[in-house]
Amino acid sequence: MISNICHWIFSLLLATVALTGCATLPDTEALIQRHNTQAANFENARGPVSAKRSAAIFAELKRRSGDLDILDKQMALEQAISDSPLTLGNKVTLLQDGSATYAAMFAAIARAKDHINLESYIIEDDAIGREFATLLLAAQARGVQVNMVYDSVGGFNTPKAFFERLTQAGIAVLEFNPVNPLQAKGAWLLNNRDHRKLLIVDGRTVFLGGINISSVYSSGSVVRRPGKPDQSAVAWRDTDLQIEGPVVAEFQKMFMETWRKQHGPAMAERTYFPTLTAQGKDIVRAIASTPDDPYSQIYLTLISAIGNAEKHVHLTNAYFVPDPQLLTALTSAAARGVAVKLVLPSHSDSQLVFHAGRAHYAELLKGGVQIFERQGELLHSKTAVVDGVWSTVGSTNLDWRSFLDNDEVNAVILGREFAAQMQAMFDKDLAASIRIDPNAWADRPMEFKLKEWLAQFWKRLL
């Protein structure tokens, strides 16, 4: 189970604490000030759009968004720090929970004609994992090339026989940064984990978000009255995206780069970058981060979005262990009148992460941030919607590990139409949550306070 893996990861990382001590988060304020003056540029299926056309698109986007200043500053920053363009002509489908996500993934795999590229932190040998395996084997048998990357720590509890069966059928399987140093093809980077969840079909459709390949997501979630969950059968609440259109090529580049950096075998020749056409009206930027980067593009983008917010910041996140700059960004936004709301888990598969995050509640509540804990289902989503116009969904948690040690991937979507869907989803989670009252929180049991105090000593590892 995922909970067992998380406990195992923590024990393992304690032994490698010396490896993590030198990595630091960037000075976000300096970087944001340096990169906030560029004009917005867009690309479509045919390539870069002219400056005149870009200006017209941006003016219309601002008009439809109520002339919010966040768009000027945020788009300039993202353009300066990101390797991926802001791409027009995409169709983004919001997928809530595992049942809807798996159904869409299975349908896409069944339709595949050329190739399937799958990258996942966790691939379990359970009912869902075996269903994926059956579909992938069938695709490989009909001539579709399947390439798979799985994380060595995330797949630690998955029997090697599961992957060997795939390999024997011709599926190219690559283990990301093997735990066994004798199997490392380069430097032994135990602390660098591949936390991404990507499925790319025929270079035309991509799925990404927080959903691993595991049966814990199968039952999905429903909005229940707040109360104590049944721990014996807790569903997982998560979010994914299905995207079709020109931006898929950017996610494909990310997968190919991971394959290259991990010294994977030469990939079978396929049409990995087909000619793409507009599929919708959504404006999307693909954002990735790895420890190789001078700083996490995802982290800097999020800090900037919070700093540029004028009306509201709505975050939903599974593992919340904020660093000082994120704390400052949240409380500063609240201080200038922005409605900052966090929906966080009321229980977790990692007690250390859970209590380390709660250790910051008092400071956030004092600073005017509203905190809600999702009841019933185990919250695993990683989403944000700012000012009803800027949205992001991906694999990135709000913790040190995501920003410094993991390979992560997110999508940023601009526009009110998609943001309205995100807001409706946020409101639904909010309805299934209990608000943390500052006075009641101050009077919480001493047992909680002790756990929080102890857990925060390990926050850099979580």
C-alpha positions, 0 to 999 in steps of 0.5 A: 500500500502507498502508506507503507511506501511512505513510511519506508521512504521516510526511514530511507531518507533519514539515512541520507540526510547529509545528501539533502543539507546543501540544497536550498530554495531560491530567493523568490522575491529577487527572481520575481523582480528580475523577470516581471517586465516582458510582454506576453508571447503565445504559440499555436499549432503552427509555432510562435504567434506574431507580436501584434497577434499576441498583444491582441490575444492578451488584451482580450484575455485581460478584458474577459478576466476583468483587467486583473493585473495578475495576468501581466506580471504572472505571464511575464515571469512564467515566460522568463523562467519556463522552457515551455511556451504559452500555447493556444488551441488546447482542450482541457478536461478536468477529471475528478478522482480515480474512477473518471481518470482511469476510465478516460485513460483506458479508453485512450490506451485502447485507441492508441495507434502509434505509441504510449509513454507512461511515467508514474511515481507508483505502479502497484501490482493490484487490480488497477495495476493489472488492468493497466498491464493488460491494456498495455500488453494488448497495445504492444501486441497490436504494434503500439510501442509502449515506453514506461518509466516508474520510480524505484522508491514508488515501485519498491513494493511492486514485485519485479515479476510485474515489470518483467512480464511487460519487458518480455512482451516488448514494452520498454521499462525504465526504473528511475534512479534505482535504490540499489546503487549497483544498478545505477547507470550514473550517479547514485541519486537516491534522494531524487525521485520521479514524482510525476504522473504522465500518460501520453498517447500517440503524442496527441493526448496527455493525462497528468495530475496527482493520480498514481496507478493504484487501486486506492483511487478506484472508488473515487470520492463523494461529498459526505457530511463532515465527520470521522472517516471509516478508516477501513475503507477510505477513498482517495480524493484526487484530480487529473487533467486530460489535455489534447492540442499543441501543448501535448508536445511540451509534455512529450519533450519532458518525458523524452528528456527523463528517458535520456537523463536516465540512460534509457535504451534507444527508443523504438522509432515512432511518430513521437511528435506528430503534427498537432492541430487546435482542439479547443480554446484553452491556453496552457503552459506545461511546467516541469521541475527537477533538482538539476534546475537552478530553481524549481519553476513550479515553486517560483510560479506558484509563489509569484501567483500568490504574490500577484493575487488581487481577489482570492487564492484557493489551494487544495493540497495533500502534503502541506509542509510550507517553507518560510517564503510560502508562508510569507506569500500566503500571509502577505496576500491575506494581509492585503485583503486577498481571500486565502483559503487552504483545503488540506487533509483531515487525515493522511497516509503520512502522519509525519507530514500531516503533523508537520503541516499542522505545526504552521496552522497557528501562524497562518490563522493569525495572518488571516489565512483560512484553513479547512480540513477535508473530511471523509476521503483522503485528500491527495489533490494538488490544485490551485485557482487564483483570481478566477483566471489562473489555475494549475493542476499537477503532481507537486505538493506544497512541501520541501521535497517537491520543490527541491528533490523531486521531478514534478510536472504541472499544467497552468491554464489561463482563462475564466472558463476553466477557472470556473470549473476549478472553482466549482470543484474547490467549492465542492471540497470546501462543502465536505470540509471543516473550517479550523477555528483559531480559538479552538485550534489554540485549545487543541489537545497537548498530544497534537501540539507535541506531535507537531513540535516533533514532526517539524524537525523533519520537515526538510525531508518530507 
